[in-house]
Amino acid sequence: MQTELSTTLGVEHAVFGFTPFPAVAAAITRAGGFGVLGAVRYTAPDELARDLDWMEAHTEGLPYGLDVVMPARKVEGVTEAEVEAMIPEGHRRYAARILAEHDVPPLPEGEVSGWRITGWMEEIARGQLDVAFDHPIKLLANALGSPPPDVVARAHDRGIRVAALAGSPRHARHHRDAGIDIVVAQGYEAGGHTGEIATMVLTPEVVAAVDPLPVLAAGGIGTGEQIAAGLALGAQGVWLGSLWLTTEEAELHSRRLTAKLLAAGPGDTVRSRALTGKPARQLRTAWTDAWDAADGPGTLPMPLQGLLVAEANSRIQRHEVEPLLGTPVGQIVGRMNSERSVQAVFDDLTRGFEKAVDRINRIAGRA
Ligand SMILES: Cc1cc2nc3c(=O)[nH]c(=O)nc-3n(C[C@H](O)[C@H](O)[C@H](O)COP(=O)(O)O)c2cc1C
């Protein structure tokens, strides 16, 4: 699974893997792909530094990257406490009511919410970048918009390529104009923040919009056949996020959540604003239903919704409250039916890709 881009980057397979877990990111890189560690959950720079040091020690000199979340619209010059104060009381009461209805206990004494999604406040993302630029990362990706010009310049000065996710050709052109090197075309079926255009339609549109910039196809890719499809549509590689959640190296810390993922079908996700205030695909749960309900207060804009639900999510995860327990995940969850090592996943991807190529060659009369 080699393309011009994978050759330039020095990886065996043009398969990029996004994951919040360092052990998974390192395993993806060791398996011949390009592991990208998600930074959003790190609020303390020294924790990120420690995990990046660990990745360096476990990737055998092979390339890997970091993904930060810097929203296009910045939250600047305000403290987290000031942002918290903007959350309406009615929304707080509604969150408390859902938790009470499901008997969700508080966090144990002295345990603080480890699930604060504040990484997308400019100040915190910038702290993460300072750490990242001190480490030998080869790729910096940004989830929500083009990174600011000074960040792109700092990355380029250090020989780091910059990638950004795009949900439409318009986003993609914006990234190109901002000096981004690689555009990730993130389709509707993907886990996490998504636009409204499916990968099958989006990929060739983005390829045409930013030509000759390399494009990675993302969203709904979990088999080698789907990788072949993405490359056939003009992508120079693929970017996978959901598939790694049920690998043996993933540290979900919840057997119940893993079981839910393994049991879920392709129709068991929803694109909801419940998690962050922006549409993000995730497992459909009683929690997402409550926030999406017509008779509820609805969700708040980013970053308020993320702050509103952070502690609740920690409590739900800590106590593994089944009906409310969820995670960002894409429609490919329907194919995530067994726990395997990252290497075993790569072996399957390679086999599926070869099968797809053979099949197309036969159809084209070449074999
Ligand atoms: C659990 C999870 C968390 C994610 N968090 C982020 C994130 O912080 N930053 C980001 O750029 N993308 C994030 N994504 C999206 C992935 O980078 C990737 O684009 C997406 O998962 C690809 O589609 P797929 O889920 O169908 O593989 C997340 C995806 C998942 C499943």
The ligand as an SDF file (V2000), in Angstrom:
LIG
                    3D

 31 33  0  0  0  0  0  0  0  0999 V2000
  -12.4090    8.2200   19.6270 C   0  0  0  0  0  0  0  0  0  0  0  0
  -12.1120    9.2100   18.5300 C   0  0  0  0  0  0  0  0  0  0  0  0
  -11.5980   10.4480   18.8750 C   0  0  0  0  0  0  0  0  0  0  0  0
  -11.2820   11.3740   17.8730 C   0  0  0  0  0  0  0  0  0  0  0  0
  -10.7290   12.5640   18.2330 N   0  0  0  0  0  0  0  0  0  0  0  0
  -10.1730   13.3420   17.2760 C   0  0  0  0  0  0  0  0  0  0  0  0
   -9.3410   14.4530   17.6230 C   0  0  0  0  0  0  0  0  0  0  0  0
   -9.1440   14.7650   18.8060 O   0  0  0  0  0  0  0  0  0  0  0  0
   -8.7590   15.1370   16.6140 N   0  0  0  0  0  0  0  0  0  0  0  0
   -8.9390   14.7920   15.2920 C   0  0  0  0  0  0  0  0  0  0  0  0
   -8.3340   15.4070   14.4090 O   0  0  0  0  0  0  0  0  0  0  0  0
   -9.7360   13.7770   14.9360 N   0  0  0  0  0  0  0  0  0  0  0  0
  -10.3340   13.0390   15.9020 C   0  0  0  0  0  0  0  0  0  0  0  0
  -11.1000   11.9540   15.5250 N   0  0  0  0  0  0  0  0  0  0  0  0
  -11.3100   11.6810   14.0910 C   0  0  0  0  0  0  0  0  0  0  0  0
  -10.1660   10.8430   13.5230 C   0  0  0  0  0  0  0  0  0  0  0  0
   -8.9910   11.6090   13.4370 O   0  0  0  0  0  0  0  0  0  0  0  0
  -10.4730   10.3420   12.1130 C   0  0  0  0  0  0  0  0  0  0  0  0
  -10.5380   11.4410   11.2470 O   0  0  0  0  0  0  0  0  0  0  0  0
  -11.7350    9.5400   11.9920 C   0  0  0  0  0  0  0  0  0  0  0  0
  -11.8460    8.6240   13.0490 O   0  0  0  0  0  0  0  0  0  0  0  0
  -11.7460    8.7940   10.6380 C   0  0  0  0  0  0  0  0  0  0  0  0
  -12.9360    8.1130   10.4160 O   0  0  0  0  0  0  0  0  0  0  0  0
  -13.2360    6.6240   10.9950 P   0  0  0  0  0  0  0  0  0  0  0  0
  -13.6380    6.8710   12.4000 O   0  0  0  0  0  0  0  0  0  0  0  0
  -14.3570    6.1490   10.1590 O   0  0  0  0  0  0  0  0  0  0  0  0
  -11.9780    5.8460   10.8560 O   0  0  0  0  0  0  0  0  0  0  0  0
  -11.5070   11.0450   16.5090 C   0  0  0  0  0  0  0  0  0  0  0  0
  -12.0630    9.8130   16.1790 C   0  0  0  0  0  0  0  0  0  0  0  0
  -12.3700    8.8920   17.1580 C   0  0  0  0  0  0  0  0  0  0  0  0
  -12.9650    7.5780   16.7620 C   0  0  0  0  0  0  0  0  0  0  0  0
  1  2  1  0
  2  3  1  0
  2 30  2  0
  3  4  2  0
  4  5  1  0
  4 28  1  0
  5  6  2  0
  6  7  1  0
  6 13  1  0
  7  8  2  0
  7  9  1  0
  9 10  1  0
 10 11  2  0
 10 12  1  0
 12 13  2  0
 13 14  1  0
 14 15  1  0
 14 28  1  0
 15 16  1  0
 16 17  1  0
 16 18  1  0
 18 19  1  0
 18 20  1  0
 20 21  1  0
 20 22  1  0
 22 23  1  0
 23 24  1  0
 24 25  2  0
 24 26  1  0
 24 27  1  0
 28 29  2  0
 29 30  1  0
 30 31  1  0
M  END
$$$$
